[in-house]
Amino acid sequence: MATAGKPTVSRKTVNRLSLYRRLLDNLRQSGTTNIYSHELAHLAGVSATQVRRDLMVIGYSGSPNKGYEVETCLASIENLLEGTSRQDVALVGLGRLGRSLLIHFAGQRPLLGIAAGFDADESLVGASIEGCPIYGVTEMERVVSEMGIRIAILAVPPEMAQSVAEILVRAGVRSFVDFTGIPLQVPEDVFVDHMDITSALESAAFFARQEQPVSPTVENGAENGADNGVENGSEPDIDPMIRTIDTLLAGANMKLDELATKIGARILTPGLKGGKEVTRIYAGDRVSDLLNEASNKTLLVTNLANLQMVRVAELMEVPGICFVDGVDPSQEIIELATENGTLLMVSPVGVFETCGLIYQLLTSDSQN
């Protein structure tokens, strides 16, 4: 449940705001005082519309003549990301990775810092590294609880990850940055950000060997026995496929009704007169993400066949919605979409498979 008075911000938005922060900090240090949304968007690799929507989350707006003031925009982002009171972090594991993290973050953030380190090596207990006191792991639960620490970084061997996480959760930790590469079993209200360097490097090596875009049936597909259903409340990771679809759509001059016909979707409402070109896909059910990422050339592919989605589409000027799994939307939904000029279509298969059909259509067209 969201706390009254605080914005509900998606994880993707927070990640982008963190990126904007680093970029703005670099600009400030170089003497830049103002920047336009399209300039910041170019540096961040997103659209100018995305930048403007993200900054709306923090209540910050620029000037048509001068753009954003770097100093005040940076301060607004910092206020959201760090808050106004200090947050202490526990670091568990003082091997090479752990020490590197201590060195990297020493003095970087006045309101966010590593306040206690823990290691099984008794020779380190009682020492101070980069101003951070080091304790034994046997003291971890007591120290973390007494200091009121709610954030922890795990840089321990994989076989220790789960037991250490359980101790920290008992001590009050509610957010983890996990470098162990092991999926942690924690309560649903505990946030975990997995930093799997090995997986990232292997993925980079794989894609470096590819001369053509990777087929969406590689991984997550029925051909290799993977489960394409919802797991832990979310769809399989289809972001790489969506990024490829967006790239292909950008130059395809594809209209919604044409796309619907070619992927075998039923068209329920006519949409805007003359048809509407689509250049982006948003696949998901989170309204917060949709509000951040939608545009007037976006096709929404969703499991949720309800009035809320149609109203959000109207608000964000989304021209088309594709419901999935052969659902039959209510007459009220169809009437509202017709009134708004929103093209409704229904795909006979799920979200992932529907995006796969769009991917195959576009790659086939691009090769002809």
Rosetta blueprint (number, residue, H / E / L):
1 M L
2 A L
3 T L
4 A L
5 G L
6 K L
7 P L
8 T L
9 V L
10 S L
11 R H
12 K H
13 T H
14 V H
15 N H
16 R H
17 L H
18 S H
19 L H
20 Y H
21 R H
22 R H
23 L H
24 L H
25 D H
26 N H
27 L H
28 R H
29 Q H
30 S L
31 G L
32 T L
33 T L
34 N E
35 I E
36 Y L
37 S H
38 H H
39 E H
40 L H
41 A H
42 H H
43 L H
44 A H
45 G L
46 V L
47 S L
48 A H
49 T H
50 Q H
51 V H
52 R H
53 R H
54 D H
55 L H
56 M H
57 V H
58 I L
59 G L
60 Y L
61 S L
62 G L
63 S E
64 P L
65 N L
66 K L
67 G E
68 Y E
69 E E
70 V H
71 E H
72 T H
73 C H
74 L H
75 A H
76 S H
77 I H
78 E H
79 N H
80 L H
81 L H
82 E H
83 G L
84 T L
85 S L
86 R L
87 Q E
88 D E
89 V E
90 A E
91 L E
92 V E
93 G L
94 L L
95 G L
96 R H
97 L H
98 G H
99 R H
100 S H
101 L H
102 L H
103 I H
104 H H
105 F H
106 A L
107 G L
108 Q L
109 R L
110 P L
111 L L
112 L E
113 G E
114 I E
115 A E
116 A E
117 G E
118 F E
119 D E
120 A L
121 D L
122 E H
123 S H
124 L H
125 V L
126 G L
127 A L
128 S E
129 I E
130 E L
131 G L
132 C E
133 P E
134 I E
135 Y E
136 G E
137 V H
138 T H
139 E H
140 M H
141 E H
142 R H
143 V H
144 V H
145 S H
146 E H
147 M H
148 G L
149 I L
150 R L
151 I E
152 A E
153 I E
154 L E
155 A L
156 V L
157 P L
158 P H
159 E H
160 M H
161 A H
162 Q H
163 S H
164 V H
165 A H
166 E H
167 I H
168 L H
169 V H
170 R H
171 A H
172 G L
173 V L
174 R L
175 S E
176 F E
177 V E
178 D E
179 F L
180 T L
181 G L
182 I L
183 P L
184 L L
185 Q L
186 V L
187 P L
188 E L
189 D L
190 V L
191 F E
192 V E
193 D E
194 H E
195 M L
196 D L
197 I H
198 T H
199 S H
200 A H
201 L H
202 E H
203 S H
204 A H
205 A H
206 F H
207 F H
208 A H
209 R L
210 Q L
211 E L
212 Q L
213 P L
214 V L
215 S L
216 P L
217 T L
218 V L
219 E L
220 N L
221 G L
222 A H
223 E H
224 N H
225 G L
226 A L
227 D L
228 N L
229 G L
230 V L
231 E E
232 N L
233 G L
234 S E
235 E L
236 P L
237 D L
238 I L
239 D H
240 P H
241 M H
242 I H
243 R H
244 T H
245 I H
246 D H
247 T H
248 L H
249 L H
250 A H
251 G L
252 A L
253 N L
254 M L
255 K E
256 L H
257 D H
258 E H
259 L H
260 A H
261 T H
262 K H
263 I L
264 G L
265 A L
266 R E
267 I E
268 L L
269 T L
270 P L
271 G L
272 L L
273 K L
274 G L
275 G L
276 K L
277 E E
278 V L
279 T L
280 R E
281 I E
282 Y E
283 A E
284 G L
285 D L
286 R L
287 V H
288 S H
289 D H
290 L H
291 L H
292 N H
293 E H
294 A L
295 S L
296 N L
297 K L
298 T E
299 L E
300 L E
301 V E
302 T E
303 N L
304 L L
305 A L
306 N L
307 L H
308 Q H
309 M H
310 V H
311 R H
312 V H
313 A H
314 E H
315 L H
316 M L
317 E L
318 V L
319 P L
320 G E
321 I E
322 C E
323 F E
324 V L
325 D L
326 G L
327 V L
328 D L
329 P L
330 S L
331 Q H
332 E H
333 I H
334 I H
335 E H
336 L H
337 A H
338 T H
339 E H
340 N H
341 G L
342 T L
343 L E
344 L E
345 M E
346 V E
347 S L
348 P L
349 V L
350 G L
351 V H
352 F H
353 E H
354 T H
355 C H
356 G H
357 L H
358 I H
359 Y H
360 Q H
361 L H
362 L H
363 T H
364 S H
365 D H
366 S H
367 Q H
368 N L
